[in-house]
Amino acid sequence: MPSHRTRGPHAGSQPHRASARHLPVVDETSAGGLIIDVQDGRAVTAVIARRNRGGRLEWCLPKGHLEGEETAEQAAVREIAEETGITGRVLRHLATIDYWFAGDNHRVHKVVHHFLLEAIDGELTTRNDPDHEAEDVAWVDLDEVSRRLAYPNERRIVAAAREILVGDG
């Protein structure tokens, strides 16, 4: 008798992948970006190192969740100050990106607003990060920072900021 194949989970299949589409969705909004300073005649930006979900240390732009009624601009200033120790002034919006990832019992649709900020005060430190996610912080030359960043979308944001700040050449 011929076997009849049906669509759906089979013995040995990975049902969690198929069922991920059926998990509840949580929307999250964050803000952060590039905080720029001029040191020794060179434009630099503060970046942080944090652990990814797999435990590997990755360099990225500072960012975090909006709290209460704060705007994306206010959250960017606060999060950058918490994660880097540097207080900034928003110059302009650079980009908004969104992406999806799966948590243990839900899918997350994350929207991140990135801004260009001018550094106005502070010293590099991760001591003020209430979540202790930032393990390290560094000033990196604007021309070199894309090589350090882990995420392609953040490298594109740096390119947009660089175009605004110094043009093509």
PAGU-252065 format. One record per atom (N, C-alpha, C, O): residue in one letter; atom name; residue number from 1; x, y, z. Coordinates in steps of 0.02 Angstrom, whole numbers. Example, Ala and Ser with C-alpha at 12.3 -4.5 7.8 and 13.67 -1.06 7.14 Angstrom:
BEGIN
REC:A:N:1:660:-284:390
REC:A:CA:1:615:-225:390
REC:A:C:1:660:-165:390
REC:A:O:1:712:-166:423
REC:S:N:2:642:-112:354
REC:S:CA:2:684:-53:357
REC:S:C:2:645:2:394
REC:S:O:2:670:57:402
# end
This chain:
BEGIN
REC:M:N:1:43:-58:0
REC:M:CA:1:0:0:0
REC:M:C:1:45:62:0
REC:M:O:1:91:66:41
REC:P:N:2:33:109:-46
REC:P:CA:2:75:169:-48
REC:P:C:2:65:212:14
REC:P:O:2:9:217:40
REC:S:N:3:119:242:37
REC:S:CA:3:113:286:96
REC:S:C:3:87:354:74
REC:S:O:3:100:377:18
REC:H:N:4:51:385:117
REC:H:CA:4:24:451:104
REC:H:C:4:62:501:146
REC:H:O:4:62:496:207
REC:R:N:5:93:550:114
REC:R:CA:5:132:601:151
REC:R:C:5:88:661:162
REC:R:O:5:53:684:117
REC:T:N:6:91:687:222
REC:T:CA:6:54:747:238
REC:T:C:6:103:801:257
REC:T:O:6:160:787:276
REC:R:N:7:81:862:252
REC:R:CA:7:123:917:274
REC:R:C:7:116:926:348
REC:R:O:7:63:914:377
REC:G:N:8:170:946:380
REC:G:CA:8:169:956:452
REC:G:C:8:227:919:484
REC:G:O:8:270:891:449
REC:P:N:9:229:919:550
REC:P:CA:9:285:889:585
REC:P:C:9:288:814:572
REC:P:O:9:237:780:572
REC:H:N:10:348:789:562
REC:H:CA:10:360:718:553
REC:H:C:10:407:696:609
REC:H:O:10:438:738:641
REC:A:N:11:411:632:619
REC:A:CA:11:458:607:669
REC:A:C:11:528:632:654
REC:A:O:11:551:628:597
REC:G:N:12:560:658:703
REC:G:CA:12:628:684:694
REC:G:C:12:632:755:668
REC:G:O:12:686:782:661
REC:S:N:13:575:785:653
REC:S:CA:13:576:854:628
REC:S:C:13:587:902:686
REC:S:O:13:586:882:744
REC:Q:N:14:597:964:670
REC:Q:CA:14:608:1016:721
REC:Q:C:14:543:1057:727
REC:Q:O:14:537:1109:694
REC:P:N:15:496:1037:769
REC:P:CA:15:432:1072:772
REC:P:C:15:437:1144:796
REC:P:O:15:395:1185:780
REC:H:N:16:489:1160:835
REC:H:CA:16:494:1229:861
REC:H:C:16:503:1279:805
REC:H:O:16:481:1336:811
REC:R:N:17:535:1260:750
REC:R:CA:17:543:1306:694
REC:R:C:17:475:1320:661
REC:R:O:17:459:1378:647
REC:A:N:18:437:1269:648
REC:A:CA:18:373:1278:616
REC:A:C:18:325:1316:661
REC:A:O:18:285:1356:637
REC:S:N:19:329:1304:727
REC:S:CA:19:281:1335:772
REC:S:C:19:300:1407:790
REC:S:O:19:260:1443:819
REC:A:N:20:361:1428:773
REC:A:CA:20:383:1496:790
REC:A:C:20:336:1547:760
REC:A:O:20:324:1601:789
REC:R:N:21:308:1532:701
REC:R:CA:21:261:1578:669
REC:R:C:21:197:1587:710
REC:R:O:21:162:1636:702
REC:H:N:22:183:1541:754
REC:H:CA:22:121:1542:792
REC:H:C:22:131:1570:863
REC:H:O:22:83:1572:901
REC:L:N:23:191:1591:880
REC:L:CA:23:203:1620:945
REC:L:C:23:174:1690:948
REC:L:O:23:170:1724:896
REC:P:N:24:154:1713:1007
REC:P:CA:24:131:1783:1013
REC:P:C:24:187:1831:996
REC:P:O:24:246:1817:1007
REC:V:N:25:168:1889:970
REC:V:CA:25:215:1940:950
REC:V:C:25:218:1995:1003
REC:V:O:25:166:2019:1026
REC:V:N:26:279:2015:1021
REC:V:CA:26:291:2071:1066
REC:V:C:26:326:2125:1027
REC:V:O:26:377:2112:994
REC:D:N:27:300:2186:1030
REC:D:CA:27:332:2243:997
REC:D:C:27:377:2278:1047
REC:D:O:27:356:2292:1103
REC:E:N:28:439:2293:1026
REC:E:CA:28:486:2330:1068
REC:E:C:28:513:2389:1028
REC:E:O:28:524:2384:968
REC:T:N:29:522:2445:1063
REC:T:CA:29:551:2504:1031
REC:T:C:29:611:2526:1071
REC:T:O:29:608:2532:1132
REC:S:N:30:666:2539:1036
REC:S:CA:30:728:2562:1066
REC:S:C:30:754:2623:1029
REC:S:O:30:730:2639:974
REC:A:N:31:803:2656:1059
REC:A:CA:31:834:2714:1027
REC:A:C:31:906:2718:1050
REC:A:O:31:924:2696:1104
REC:G:N:32:947:2747:1007
REC:G:CA:32:1018:2757:1021
REC:G:C:32:1050:2789:961
REC:G:O:32:1019:2828:925
REC:G:N:33:1114:2773:950
REC:G:CA:33:1146:2800:890
REC:G:C:33:1219:2814:898
REC:G:O:33:1254:2785:939
REC:L:N:34:1241:2862:857
REC:L:CA:34:1312:2883:855
REC:L:C:34:1320:2947:893
REC:L:O:34:1287:2997:878
REC:I:N:35:1363:2945:943
REC:I:CA:35:1381:3006:978
REC:I:C:35:1452:3025:956
REC:I:O:35:1498:2986:964
REC:I:N:36:1458:3084:927
REC:I:CA:36:1520:3105:894
REC:I:C:36:1556:3157:937
REC:I:O:36:1525:3202:965
REC:D:N:37:1622:3150:940
REC:D:CA:37:1665:3199:971
REC:D:C:37:1724:3211:923
REC:D:O:37:1738:3170:880
REC:V:N:38:1757:3266:932
REC:V:CA:38:1818:3280:894
REC:V:C:38:1876:3278:943
REC:V:O:38:1878:3317:991
REC:Q:N:39:1923:3233:931
REC:Q:CA:39:1981:3225:974
REC:Q:C:39:2044:3227:931
REC:Q:O:39:2050:3188:884
REC:D:N:40:2089:3271:947
REC:D:CA:40:2151:3279:908
REC:D:C:40:2136:3289:834
REC:D:O:40:2172:3264:791
REC:G:N:41:2083:3327:820
REC:G:CA:41:2066:3344:751
REC:G:C:41:2031:3288:712
REC:G:O:41:2020:3295:652
REC:R:N:42:2014:3233:746
REC:R:CA:42:1981:3176:713
REC:R:C:42:1912:3164:743
REC:R:O:42:1903:3171:804
REC:A:N:43:1864:3147:701
REC:A:CA:43:1797:3129:725
REC:A:C:43:1798:3058:752
REC:A:O:43:1822:3012:719
REC:V:N:44:1773:3050:813
REC:V:CA:44:1770:2984:845
REC:V:C:44:1698:2973:870
REC:V:O:44:1661:3021:881
REC:T:N:45:1680:2910:878
REC:T:CA:45:1615:2892:905
REC:T:C:45:1623:2839:959
REC:T:O:45:1668:2797:955
REC:A:N:46:1579:2841:1008
REC:A:CA:46:1582:2793:1063
REC:A:C:46:1542:2731:1045
REC:A:O:46:1484:2735:1024
REC:V:N:47:1574:2672:1052
REC:V:CA:47:1541:2609:1040
REC:V:C:47:1548:2566:1103
REC:V:O:47:1594:2575:1143
REC:I:N:48:1502:2518:1111
REC:I:CA:48:1504:2475:1169
REC:I:C:48:1512:2402:1148
REC:I:O:48:1496:2383:1092
REC:A:N:49:1537:2362:1194
REC:A:CA:49:1542:2290:1184
REC:A:C:49:1493:2257:1231
REC:A:O:49:1492:2271:1291
REC:R:N:50:1452:2213:1204
REC:R:CA:50:1405:2175:1244
REC:R:C:50:1401:2104:1218
REC:R:O:50:1422:2090:1162
REC:R:N:51:1375:2059:1259
REC:R:CA:51:1369:1988:1240
REC:R:C:51:1307:1978:1197
REC:R:O:51:1254:2004:1212
REC:N:N:52:1315:1940:1143
REC:N:CA:52:1257:1922:1103
REC:N:C:52:1222:1862:1136
REC:N:O:52:1244:1838:1188
REC:R:N:53:1168:1839:1106
REC:R:CA:53:1130:1783:1135
REC:R:C:53:1172:1720:1142
REC:R:O:53:1158:1677:1184
REC:G:N:54:1223:1713:1101
REC:G:CA:54:1267:1654:1104
REC:G:C:54:1325:1663:1152
REC:G:O:54:1365:1617:1161
REC:G:N:55:1330:1722:1184
REC:G:CA:55:1383:1734:1233
REC:G:C:55:1446:1765:1206
REC:G:O:55:1493:1777:1243
REC:R:N:56:1447:1780:1140
REC:R:CA:56:1507:1810:1110
REC:R:C:56:1505:1886:1119
REC:R:O:56:1452:1917:1112
REC:L:N:57:1562:1916:1134
REC:L:CA:57:1567:1988:1142
REC:L:C:57:1565:2021:1073
REC:L:O:57:1604:2003:1029
REC:E:N:58:1520:2070:1064
REC:E:CA:58:1513:2105:1001
REC:E:C:58:1512:2180:1013
REC:E:O:58:1482:2204:1061
REC:W:N:59:1544:2217:968
REC:W:CA:59:1543:2290:971
REC:W:C:59:1482:2315:934
REC:W:O:59:1467:2292:879
REC:C:N:60:1448:2363:964
REC:C:CA:60:1387:2390:933
REC:C:C:60:1376:2462:955
REC:C:O:60:1410:2488:999
REC:L:N:61:1327:2494:924
REC:L:CA:61:1308:2562:943
REC:L:C:61:1267:2558:1007
REC:L:O:61:1229:2511:1016
REC:P:N:62:1275:2607:1051
REC:P:CA:62:1234:2608:1113
REC:P:C:62:1161:2620:1097
REC:P:O:62:1144:2662:1055
REC:K:N:63:1118:2583:1131
REC:K:CA:63:1045:2591:1121
REC:K:C:63:1009:2554:1177
REC:K:O:63:1037:2513:1212
REC:G:N:64:944:2571:1184
REC:G:CA:64:904:2536:1234
REC:G:C:64:831:2556:1229
REC:G:O:64:813:2599:1188
REC:H:N:65:790:2525:1270
REC:H:CA:65:718:2535:1268
REC:H:C:65:696:2604:1291
REC:H:O:65:726:2634:1335
REC:L:N:66:643:2628:1260
REC:L:CA:66:610:2688:1284
REC:L:C:66:578:2673:1352
REC:L:O:66:553:2617:1362
REC:E:N:67:579:2721:1397
REC:E:CA:67:549:2713:1463
REC:E:C:67:492:2763:1472
REC:E:O:67:499:2822:1455
REC:G:N:68:437:2739:1499
REC:G:CA:68:381:2784:1514
REC:G:C:68:357:2822:1453
REC:G:O:68:345:2793:1400
REC:E:N:69:352:2887:1461
REC:E:CA:69:326:2930:1408
REC:E:C:69:382:2964:1367
REC:E:O:69:368:3010:1329
REC:E:N:70:445:2942:1376
REC:E:CA:70:499:2978:1342
REC:E:C:70:495:2967:1266
REC:E:O:70:472:2915:1242
REC:T:N:71:520:3016:1230
REC:T:CA:71:523:3012:1157
REC:T:C:71:584:2971:1137
REC:T:O:71:627:2955:1179
REC:A:N:72:587:2953:1074
REC:A:CA:72:646:2916:1049
REC:A:C:72:709:2958:1058
REC:A:O:72:761:2930:1076
REC:E:N:73:705:3023:1047
REC:E:CA:73:763:3067:1056
REC:E:C:73:786:3067:1128
REC:E:O:73:846:3062:1142
REC:Q:N:74:739:3073:1175
REC:Q:CA:74:757:3073:1246
REC:Q:C:74:787:3006:1267
REC:Q:O:74:836:3004:1305
REC:A:N:75:759:2951:1241
REC:A:CA:75:786:2885:1257
REC:A:C:75:856:2876:1230
REC:A:O:75:899:2847:1262
REC:A:N:76:869:2902:1169
REC:A:CA:76:936:2897:1139
REC:A:C:76:987:2933:1183
REC:A:O:76:1041:2905:1197
REC:V:N:77:971:2993:1205
REC:V:CA:77:1017:3031:1248
REC:V:C:77:1029:2994:1313
REC:V:O:77:1087:2986:1334
REC:R:N:78:976:2970:1345
REC:R:CA:78:982:2934:1409
REC:R:C:78:1021:2869:1401
REC:R:O:78:1068:2856:1439
REC:E:N:79:1003:2829:1351
REC:E:CA:79:1036:2764:1342
REC:E:C:79:1110:2771:1326
REC:E:O:79:1151:2734:1353
REC:I:N:80:1127:2819:1283
REC:I:CA:80:1197:2830:1266
REC:I:C:80:1235:2852:1327
REC:I:O:80:1291:2829:1339
REC:A:N:81:1206:2896:1367
REC:A:CA:81:1240:2919:1429
REC:A:C:81:1248:2860:1478
REC:A:O:81:1301:2854:1509
REC:E:N:82:1198:2818:1485
REC:E:CA:82:1203:2762:1531
REC:E:C:82:1256:2712:1509
REC:E:O:82:1295:2689:1549
REC:E:N:83:1257:2696:1444
REC:E:CA:83:1302:2644:1419
REC:E:C:83:1373:2667:1405
REC:E:O:83:1419:2626:1403
REC:T:N:84:1382:2732:1394
REC:T:CA:84:1449:2757:1376
REC:T:C:84:1478:2807:1425
REC:T:O:84:1539:2818:1425
REC:G:N:85:1436:2838:1467
REC:G:CA:85:1459:2892:1511
REC:G:C:85:1460:2960:1478
REC:G:O:85:1478:3009:1510
REC:I:N:86:1442:2964:1414
REC:I:CA:86:1445:3026:1376
REC:I:C:86:1375:3054:1365
REC:I:O:86:1331:3020:1340
REC:T:N:87:1366:3118:1385
REC:T:CA:87:1303:3153:1374
REC:T:C:87:1306:3186:1306
REC:T:O:87:1357:3216:1288
REC:G:N:88:1252:3182:1269
REC:G:CA:88:1252:3210:1202
REC:G:C:88:1191:3253:1188
REC:G:O:88:1142:3253:1226
REC:R:N:89:1195:3288:1132
REC:R:CA:89:1140:3328:1107
REC:R:C:89:1122:3301:1038
REC:R:O:89:1165:3294:995
REC:V:N:90:1058:3286:1028
REC:V:CA:90:1035:3259:964
REC:V:C:90:1043:3312:909
REC:V:O:90:1019:3368:916
REC:L:N:91:1076:3292:855
REC:L:CA:91:1083:3336:797
REC:L:C:91:1030:3320:744
REC:L:O:91:1001:3365:714
REC:R:N:92:1018:3255:734
REC:R:CA:92:967:3235:685
REC:R:C:92:954:3160:688
REC:R:O:92:994:3122:716
REC:H:N:93:898:3141:660
REC:H:CA:93:880:3070:653
REC:H:C:93:920:3041:596
REC:H:O:93:927:3073:543
REC:L:N:94:948:2981:604
REC:L:CA:94:986:2949:551
REC:L:C:94:947:2895:515
REC:L:O:94:944:2894:454
REC:A:N:95:916:2850:553
REC:A:CA:95:881:2794:522
REC:A:C:95:839:2758:575
REC:A:O:95:852:2761:634
REC:T:N:96:788:2725:551
REC:T:CA:96:749:2680:593
REC:T:C:96:752:2611:560
REC:T:O:96:737:2603:501
REC:I:N:97:773:2562:600
REC:I:CA:97:777:2494:574
REC:I:C:97:729:2451:614
REC:I:O:97:712:2466:671
REC:D:N:98:707:2396:584
REC:D:CA:98:667:2348:621
REC:D:C:98:689:2278:602
REC:D:O:98:712:2266:546
REC:Y:N:99:681:2233:649
REC:Y:CA:99:699:2163:638
REC:Y:C:99:659:2119:685
REC:Y:O:99:627:2143:732
REC:W:N:100:661:2055:672
REC:W:CA:100:625:2005:711
REC:W:C:100:674:1956:743
REC:W:O:100:726:1940:714
REC:F:N:101:657:1933:803
REC:F:CA:101:694:1878:833
REC:F:C:101:646:1840:879
REC:F:O:101:595:1867:900
REC:A:N:102:664:1778:894
REC:A:CA:102:621:1736:935
REC:A:C:102:648:1732:1006
REC:A:O:102:707:1721:1017
REC:G:N:103:604:1743:1054
REC:G:CA:103:620:1732:1124
REC:G:C:103:600:1661:1143
REC:G:O:103:585:1620:1099
REC:D:N:104:598:1645:1207
REC:D:CA:104:580:1578:1228
REC:D:C:104:507:1562:1214
REC:D:O:104:491:1506:1195
REC:N:N:105:463:1611:1225
REC:N:CA:105:392:1596:1216
REC:N:C:105:355:1649:1176
REC:N:O:105:294:1655:1180
REC:H:N:106:393:1688:1137
REC:H:CA:106:363:1740:1095
REC:H:C:106:411:1761:1040
REC:H:O:106:471:1747:1044
REC:R:N:107:385:1794:990
REC:R:CA:107:426:1826:939
REC:R:C:107:428:1900:954
REC:R:O:107:379:1929:978
REC:V:N:108:485:1931:939
REC:V:CA:108:493:2002:953
REC:V:C:108:501:2040:887
REC:V:O:108:543:2022:846
REC:H:N:109:460:2091:878
REC:H:CA:109:469:2138:823
REC:H:C:109:500:2200:854
REC:H:O:109:467:2237:891
REC:K:N:110:564:2212:839
REC:K:CA:110:600:2267:870
REC:K:C:110:610:2323:820
REC:K:O:110:630:2312:763
REC:V:N:111:596:2385:842
REC:V:CA:111:607:2445:802
REC:V:C:111:659:2486:840
REC:V:O:111:651:2499:900
REC:V:N:112:712:2508:805
REC:V:CA:112:765:2546:837
REC:V:C:112:775:2612:799
REC:V:O:112:788:2612:739
REC:H:N:113:768:2667:835
REC:H:CA:113:778:2734:807
REC:H:C:113:850:2755:822
REC:H:O:113:871:2757:879
REC:H:N:114:888:2771:769
REC:H:CA:114:958:2792:776
REC:H:C:114:964:2866:761
REC:H:O:114:936:2891:712
REC:F:N:115:1002:2900:804
REC:F:CA:115:1012:2972:798
REC:F:C:115:1087:2987:795
REC:F:O:115:1128:2947:816
REC:L:N:116:1102:3046:768
REC:L:CA:116:1169:3073:769
REC:L:C:116:1171:3124:826
REC:L:O:116:1130:3169:828
REC:L:N:117:1218:3116:872
REC:L:CA:117:1224:3160:930
REC:L:C:117:1294:3189:934
REC:L:O:117:1343:3159:913
REC:E:N:118:1297:3249:961
REC:E:CA:118:1360:3283:975
REC:E:C:118:1375:3272:1049
REC:E:O:118:1333:3285:1092
REC:A:N:119:1436:3250:1064
REC:A:CA:119:1457:3241:1134
REC:A:C:119:1465:3310:1166
REC:A:O:119:1499:3354:1139
REC:I:N:120:1435:3318:1226
REC:I:CA:120:1441:3383:1260
REC:I:C:120:1473:3377:1330
REC:I:O:120:1496:3427:1357
REC:D:N:121:1476:3316:1358
REC:D:CA:121:1504:3309:1425
REC:D:C:121:1514:3235:1441
REC:D:O:121:1485:3191:1409
REC:G:N:122:1556:3222:1490
REC:G:CA:122:1563:3155:1517
REC:G:C:122:1630:3122:1502
REC:G:O:122:1672:3149:1465
REC:E:N:123:1640:3064:1532
REC:E:CA:123:1699:3022:1522
REC:E:C:123:1676:2951:1508
REC:E:O:123:1627:2928:1536
REC:L:N:124:1712:2917:1464
REC:L:CA:124:1694:2848:1447
REC:L:C:124:1693:2804:1508
REC:L:O:124:1741:2800:1545
REC:T:N:125:1636:2770:1518
REC:T:CA:125:1629:2722:1572
REC:T:C:125:1566:2681:1559
REC:T:O:125:1518:2705:1529
REC:T:N:126:1566:2620:1583
REC:T:CA:126:1505:2578:1581
REC:T:C:126:1475:2573:1651
REC:T:O:126:1425:2537:1661
REC:R:N:127:1503:2608:1700
REC:R:CA:127:1479:2603:1770
REC:R:C:127:1407:2624:1780
REC:R:O:127:1374:2602:1826
REC:N:N:128:1381:2668:1736
REC:N:CA:128:1313:2694:1745
REC:N:C:128:1260:2653:1708
REC:N:O:128:1202:2672:1707
REC:D:N:129:1280:2597:1678
REC:D:CA:129:1233:2555:1640
REC:D:C:129:1192:2514:1690
REC:D:O:129:1218:2467:1720
REC:P:N:130:1127:2531:1699
REC:P:CA:130:1088:2496:1750
REC:P:C:130:1076:2422:1735
REC:P:O:130:1066:2382:1780
REC:D:N:131:1079:2403:1671
REC:D:CA:131:1068:2333:1652
REC:D:C:131:1133:2294:1649
REC:D:O:131:1133:2232:1643
REC:H:N:132:1190:2329:1655
REC:H:CA:132:1256:2298:1652
REC:H:C:132:1266:2257:1588
REC:H:O:132:1301:2206:1589
REC:E:N:133:1235:2280:1533
REC:E:CA:133:1243:2247:1469
REC:E:C:133:1309:2267:1435
REC:E:O:133:1342:2226:1404
REC:A:N:134:1327:2330:1442
REC:A:CA:134:1389:2355:1412
REC:A:C:134:1448:2332:1454
REC:A:O:134:1454:2351:1512
REC:E:N:135:1492:2292:1424
REC:E:CA:135:1550:2267:1460
REC:E:C:135:1612:2310:1448
REC:E:O:135:1658:2311:1489
REC:D:N:136:1612:2345:1392
REC:D:CA:136:1669:2388:1376
REC:D:C:136:1643:2445:1333
REC:D:O:136:1589:2441:1303
REC:V:N:137:1681:2499:1331
REC:V:CA:137:1663:2557:1291
REC:V:C:137:1728:2587:1264
REC:V:O:137:1780:2586:1297
REC:A:N:138:1725:2614:1203
REC:A:CA:138:1785:2643:1173
REC:A:C:138:1767:2698:1124
REC:A:O:138:1715:2695:1091
REC:W:N:139:1811:2748:1120
REC:W:CA:139:1807:2796:1066
REC:W:C:139:1842:2764:1006
REC:W:O:139:1898:2739:1012
REC:V:N:140:1808:2765:949
REC:V:CA:140:1837:2736:888
REC:V:C:140:1832:2788:833
REC:V:O:140:1780:2821:825
REC:D:N:141:1885:2796:795
REC:D:CA:141:1887:2843:739
REC:D:C:141:1829:2828:692
REC:D:O:141:1815:2771:675
REC:L:N:142:1794:2880:671
REC:L:CA:142:1737:2873:627
REC:L:C:142:1755:2834:564
REC:L:O:142:1713:2796:538
REC:D:N:143:1816:2843:539
REC:D:CA:143:1838:2807:479
REC:D:C:143:1850:2733:492
REC:D:O:143:1853:2693:445
REC:E:N:144:1858:2712:555
REC:E:CA:144:1874:2643:572
REC:E:C:144:1816:2605:604
REC:E:O:144:1818:2543:607
REC:V:N:145:1765:2639:627
REC:V:CA:145:1714:2607:669
REC:V:C:145:1675:2553:632
REC:V:O:145:1655:2504:663
REC:S:N:146:1663:2560:568
REC:S:CA:146:1626:2508:531
REC:S:C:146:1660:2441:534
REC:S:O:146:1627:2389:534
REC:R:N:147:1726:2440:536
REC:R:CA:147:1763:2377:540
REC:R:C:147:1753:2342:607
REC:R:O:147:1761:2282:612
REC:R:N:148:1737:2381:658
REC:R:CA:148:1729:2353:725
REC:R:C:148:1658:2329:739
REC:R:O:148:1648:2281:777
REC:L:N:149:1609:2361:708
REC:L:CA:149:1539:2345:723
REC:L:C:149:1518:2276:698
REC:L:O:149:1538:2255:644
REC:A:N:150:1479:2241:739
REC:A:CA:150:1458:2173:723
REC:A:C:150:1401:2169:673
REC:A:O:150:1395:2119:638
REC:Y:N:151:1359:2220:670
REC:Y:CA:151:1296:2215:631
REC:Y:C:151:1297:2257:568
REC:Y:O:151:1313:2317:571
REC:P:N:152:1280:2227:511
REC:P:CA:152:1280:2264:448
REC:P:C:152:1234:2325:448
REC:P:O:152:1252:2377:420
REC:N:N:153:1176:2320:481
REC:N:CA:153:1131:2378:482
REC:N:C:153:1162:2437:519
REC:N:O:153:1150:2495:502
REC:E:N:154:1203:2423:571
REC:E:CA:154:1236:2478:606
REC:E:C:154:1293:2506:564
REC:E:O:154:1308:2566:569
REC:R:N:155:1326:2465:524
REC:R:CA:155:1378:2491:479
REC:R:C:155:1346:2538:427
REC:R:O:155:1377:2588:408
REC:R:N:156:1286:2522:404
REC:R:CA:156:1252:2567:357
REC:R:C:156:1233:2633:390
REC:R:O:156:1236:2686:359
REC:I:N:157:1215:2631:454
REC:I:CA:157:1198:2692:490
REC:I:C:157:1261:2736:498
REC:I:O:157:1257:2797:491
REC:V:N:158:1318:2704:512
REC:V:CA:158:1381:2742:517
REC:V:C:158:1396:2774:449
REC:V:O:158:1418:2831:447
REC:A:N:159:1386:2738:395
REC:A:CA:159:1399:2766:328
REC:A:C:159:1354:2827:315
REC:A:O:159:1377:2876:287
REC:A:N:160:1292:2823:337
REC:A:CA:160:1246:2880:328
REC:A:C:160:1270:2939:370
REC:A:O:160:1269:2996:346
REC:A:N:161:1292:2927:431
REC:A:CA:161:1317:2981:474
REC:A:C:161:1380:3011:445
REC:A:O:161:1389:3072:445
REC:R:N:162:1424:2969:420
REC:R:CA:162:1486:2993:391
REC:R:C:162:1472:3037:330
REC:R:O:162:1505:3089:320
REC:E:N:163:1425:3018:290
REC:E:CA:163:1405:3058:232
REC:E:C:163:1381:3127:253
REC:E:O:163:1397:3177:222
REC:I:N:164:1342:3129:306
REC:I:CA:164:1316:3192:332
REC:I:C:164:1374:3235:359
REC:I:O:164:1376:3295:347
REC:L:N:165:1420:3204:395
REC:L:CA:165:1473:3241:428
REC:L:C:165:1531:3262:383
REC:L:O:165:1556:3318:388
REC:V:N:166:1552:3218:338
REC:V:CA:166:1612:3233:299
REC:V:C:166:1602:3227:224
REC:V:O:166:1649:3242:187
REC:G:N:167:1545:3207:201
REC:G:CA:167:1533:3201:129
REC:G:C:167:1567:3140:101
REC:G:O:167:1591:3097:138
REC:D:N:168:1568:3135:35
REC:D:CA:168:1593:3076:-1
REC:D:C:168:1668:3067:4
REC:D:O:168:1692:3010:6
REC:G:N:169:1705:3121:7
REC:G:CA:169:1777:3115:-1
REC:G:C:169:1814:3110:61
REC:G:O:169:1875:3105:60
# end
